[in-house]
Amino acid sequence: MTLTELRYIVALSRERHFGRAADKCNVSQPTLSVAVKKLEDELGVALFERSSGDVRTTPIGTQVVAQAERALPEAARVAEN
């Protein structure tokens, strides 16, 4: 699990669309998709429910995204010091 992957899942949760989330993260949609799938495989859970035109977090995905939203600012503070 990387900070970049955490940024991707936070963006995807907010945007609810792979293309828009990729744009927010300044990466291609395939790059974001592969990273999200890699994290899901690593954790052994589905973080998102995918349907045509819509992406929603699963219940466990909601918890993981919330943890990522707390962790990312803390990681940024460490990098500042």
C-alpha atoms as one frame of an Amber mdcrd trajectory, in Angstrom:
protein
   0.000   0.000   0.000   1.372   3.360  -1.015   0.382   6.947  -0.334  -0.291
   7.306  -4.044  -2.795   4.444  -3.945  -4.474   6.068  -0.958  -4.724   9.357
  -2.880  -6.284   7.486  -5.786  -8.991   5.815  -3.693  -9.857   9.108  -1.978
 -10.195  10.815  -5.369 -12.235   7.938  -6.763 -14.542   7.995  -3.755 -15.114
  11.725  -4.182 -15.492  11.734  -7.975 -17.350   8.406  -8.316 -15.896   8.108
 -11.818 -12.551   6.625 -12.876 -11.874   9.187 -15.604 -12.582  12.222 -13.433
 -10.590  10.766 -10.528  -7.658  10.119 -12.860  -7.840  13.708 -14.096  -7.781
  14.994 -10.496  -4.725  12.842  -9.815  -3.001  13.845 -13.078  -2.688  10.246
 -14.272  -4.301   8.196 -17.018  -7.481   6.283 -16.270  -5.776   2.905 -16.812
  -3.024   3.868 -14.340  -5.597   4.724 -11.677  -7.655   1.593 -12.397  -4.645
  -0.702 -12.129  -3.521   0.913  -8.866  -6.982   0.624  -7.302  -7.258  -3.035
  -8.366  -3.760  -3.712  -6.983  -4.748  -2.235  -3.615  -7.983  -4.229  -3.568
  -6.019  -7.401  -4.317  -3.477  -6.588  -1.614  -6.204  -5.997   0.971  -8.300
  -8.920  -0.249 -11.493  -6.852  -0.408 -13.478  -4.888  -2.978 -13.297  -1.199
  -2.103 -15.625  -0.069  -4.890 -18.761  -1.301  -6.609 -18.443  -0.612 -10.305
 -21.381  -0.163 -12.657 -21.719   1.583 -15.988 -21.107   5.254 -15.353 -21.021
   5.027 -11.573 -18.575   3.941  -8.895 -19.521   3.642  -5.235 -17.568   2.560
  -2.196 -18.449  -0.726  -0.572 -19.027  -0.657   3.198 -15.407  -1.711   3.818
 -14.304   0.720   1.118 -15.975   3.557   2.995 -13.954   2.648   6.088 -10.672
   2.370   4.171 -11.247   5.692   2.388 -11.992   7.376   5.728  -8.725   6.015
   7.134  -6.874   7.220   4.026  -8.400  10.687   4.417  -6.987  10.827   7.941
  -3.604   9.329   7.039  -2.767  11.503   4.025  -2.624  14.846   5.897  -0.501
  13.207   8.598   1.901  11.870   5.968   2.120  15.353   4.444   3.009  16.790
   7.863   5.813  14.259   8.279   7.183  15.225   4.864   7.207  18.914   5.878
   9.597  18.302   8.793
